[in-house]
Amino acid sequence: MTVPGAEVRGQVLAFVQRYPGVHVRAVERELHLASRLAAYHLEQLEDEGRVQCVHETGFSRYFPAVGKPRWSKADVEFLCLMRRPAALRITLLLAAQGPLGRLDLGQRLDLARASVSYHLGQLSDAGVVVGALDGRKKLYRLADPEQTLGRLANFTPLPDDLEPFDAMWLDLLG
């Protein structure tokens, strides 16, 4: 006998396994589920011990509880940051083009100055980027490019998050 909702729950679990650190809204959007239905299946999977919920500022993000014995704090923090489209785009641009200032980042990514500053602060706090003065201009670069590229190689961006960067992504990790 099939458990009602088992097929949907399997799809939700597969989605979380493919996109660790995903927010419930992405599950709803990508799997075309009603808000309450997505939340219900995530709660059930958490109760079953198949996913774990990590709470970060304003978001609950879901990770598979299987497949990787334990997520390190640094892994979780990195994945949560990369689930933020602006942070992912900044990281990819710095990986591809090297040190850039806030103004250059904002112009190339079509992001507001405040958004660039906020995400650079988050990336800096997590040790992903560092800033250094170059004359009167502060330039940002990846703190550890090898480690960041290694983590990105094991990261699958959501299709909507990657669309403007798919060629860059393939060049970086292809």
C-alpha positions as CSV (number, residue, x, y, z in Angstrom):
1,M,0.0,0.0,0.0
2,T,1.3,3.5,-0.9
3,V,1.4,6.1,1.8
4,P,-0.5,9.2,0.6
5,G,1.9,12.0,-0.4
6,A,4.9,9.6,-0.5
7,E,5.6,10.5,-4.2
8,V,5.5,14.2,-3.4
9,R,7.6,13.7,-0.3
10,G,10.1,11.7,-2.4
11,Q,10.3,14.6,-4.9
12,V,10.9,17.1,-2.0
13,L,13.6,14.9,-0.5
14,A,15.3,14.6,-3.9
15,F,15.2,18.3,-4.4
16,V,16.8,19.0,-1.0
17,Q,19.5,16.4,-1.7
18,R,20.3,18.1,-5.1
19,Y,20.1,21.6,-3.7
20,P,21.3,21.5,0.0
21,G,20.6,24.7,1.9
22,V,17.4,25.4,0.0
23,H,14.6,27.5,1.4
24,V,11.0,26.3,1.5
25,R,10.0,29.0,-1.1
26,A,12.4,27.5,-3.6
27,V,10.8,24.0,-3.0
28,E,7.4,25.6,-3.6
29,R,8.5,27.4,-6.8
30,E,10.6,24.7,-8.4
31,L,8.2,21.8,-7.6
32,H,5.0,23.8,-8.2
33,L,3.7,23.0,-4.7
34,A,1.3,25.0,-2.6
35,S,3.0,26.8,0.3
36,R,1.5,24.7,3.0
37,L,2.1,21.5,1.2
38,A,5.8,22.1,0.7
39,A,6.2,23.1,4.4
40,Y,4.2,20.0,5.5
41,H,6.5,17.6,3.5
42,L,9.6,19.3,4.8
43,E,8.3,19.0,8.4
44,Q,7.6,15.3,7.8
45,L,11.0,14.7,6.3
46,E,12.6,16.5,9.3
47,D,10.5,14.4,11.8
48,E,11.6,11.2,9.9
49,G,15.3,12.4,10.3
50,R,15.8,12.6,6.5
51,V,16.4,16.4,6.4
52,Q,17.7,18.8,8.9
53,C,16.6,22.4,9.2
54,V,19.1,25.2,9.8
55,H,17.9,28.5,10.9
56,E,19.8,31.6,9.7
57,T,18.8,35.2,9.8
58,G,15.2,35.3,8.6
59,F,15.3,31.9,6.8
60,S,15.0,28.2,7.5
61,R,17.1,26.2,5.1
62,Y,17.0,22.5,4.6
63,F,19.9,20.0,4.2
64,P,19.8,16.3,3.6
65,A,20.5,14.4,6.9
66,V,21.9,11.5,4.8
67,G,24.7,11.3,2.3
68,K,27.1,13.4,4.3
69,P,27.5,12.3,7.9
70,R,27.7,15.9,9.3
71,W,27.7,19.2,7.7
72,S,30.5,21.4,9.2
73,K,29.5,24.8,10.4
74,A,31.6,26.3,7.6
75,D,29.9,24.1,4.9
76,V,26.5,25.1,6.1
77,E,27.4,28.8,6.3
78,F,28.9,28.7,2.8
79,L,25.9,26.9,1.3
80,C,23.4,29.2,3.0
81,L,25.3,32.2,1.5
82,M,25.4,30.7,-1.9
83,R,21.6,30.2,-1.8
84,R,21.4,34.0,-1.8
85,P,21.5,35.0,-5.5
86,A,23.5,38.2,-4.9
87,A,26.1,36.5,-2.8
88,L,26.5,33.7,-5.4
89,R,26.8,36.2,-8.2
90,I,29.4,38.3,-6.3
91,T,31.4,35.1,-5.5
92,L,31.3,33.9,-9.2
93,L,32.3,37.3,-10.5
94,L,35.3,37.5,-8.1
95,A,36.3,33.9,-9.0
96,A,36.2,34.7,-12.7
97,Q,37.6,38.2,-12.8
98,G,39.7,38.7,-9.7
99,P,39.7,41.7,-7.4
100,L,36.9,44.3,-7.9
101,G,35.6,47.3,-6.0
102,R,32.0,47.7,-4.8
103,L,31.2,50.1,-7.6
104,D,32.4,47.7,-10.2
105,L,30.6,44.8,-8.6
106,G,27.4,46.8,-8.5
107,Q,27.6,47.9,-12.1
108,R,28.5,44.5,-13.5
109,L,25.8,42.7,-11.5
110,D,23.2,45.5,-11.7
111,L,23.0,45.6,-7.9
112,A,22.4,48.5,-5.7
113,R,25.3,49.8,-3.7
114,A,23.6,48.8,-0.4
115,S,23.0,45.3,-1.6
116,V,26.6,44.9,-2.7
117,S,27.8,46.2,0.7
118,Y,25.5,43.9,2.6
119,H,26.5,40.8,0.7
120,L,30.2,41.6,0.8
121,G,29.9,42.0,4.6
122,Q,28.2,38.6,4.8
123,L,30.8,37.0,2.6
124,S,33.6,38.7,4.5
125,D,32.2,37.6,7.9
126,A,32.1,34.0,6.5
127,G,35.8,34.3,5.3
128,V,34.8,33.9,1.7
129,V,36.1,37.3,0.6
130,V,38.6,39.8,1.9
131,G,39.0,43.5,1.1
132,A,42.2,45.4,0.8
133,L,43.0,49.0,0.0
134,D,44.5,49.7,-3.4
135,G,45.3,53.3,-3.2
136,R,42.0,55.0,-2.2
137,K,39.9,52.2,-3.5
138,K,39.0,49.0,-1.6
139,L,39.2,45.9,-3.7
140,Y,37.6,42.6,-2.8
141,R,38.9,39.1,-3.8
142,L,38.2,35.6,-2.7
143,A,40.0,34.8,0.5
144,D,40.9,31.3,-0.5
145,P,40.1,30.8,-4.2
146,E,41.0,27.1,-4.2
147,Q,38.8,26.3,-1.3
148,T,35.9,28.4,-2.7
149,L,36.1,26.8,-6.1
150,G,36.2,23.4,-4.4
151,R,33.1,24.2,-2.5
152,L,31.4,25.6,-5.6
153,A,32.2,22.4,-7.5
154,N,30.1,20.5,-5.0
155,F,27.3,23.1,-5.1
156,T,24.3,23.0,-7.5
157,P,22.8,26.4,-7.9
158,L,19.0,26.7,-8.5
159,P,18.3,27.2,-12.2
160,D,16.9,30.7,-11.7
161,D,19.9,31.8,-9.7
162,L,22.4,30.7,-12.3
163,E,20.8,31.8,-15.5
164,P,22.8,35.0,-15.9
165,F,26.0,33.2,-15.1
166,D,25.7,29.8,-16.7
167,A,28.5,30.4,-19.2
168,M,30.8,31.7,-16.4
169,W,29.9,28.7,-14.2
170,L,30.8,26.3,-16.9
171,D,34.1,28.1,-17.6
172,L,35.0,28.1,-13.9
173,L,34.1,24.5,-13.1
174,G,33.9,22.8,-16.5
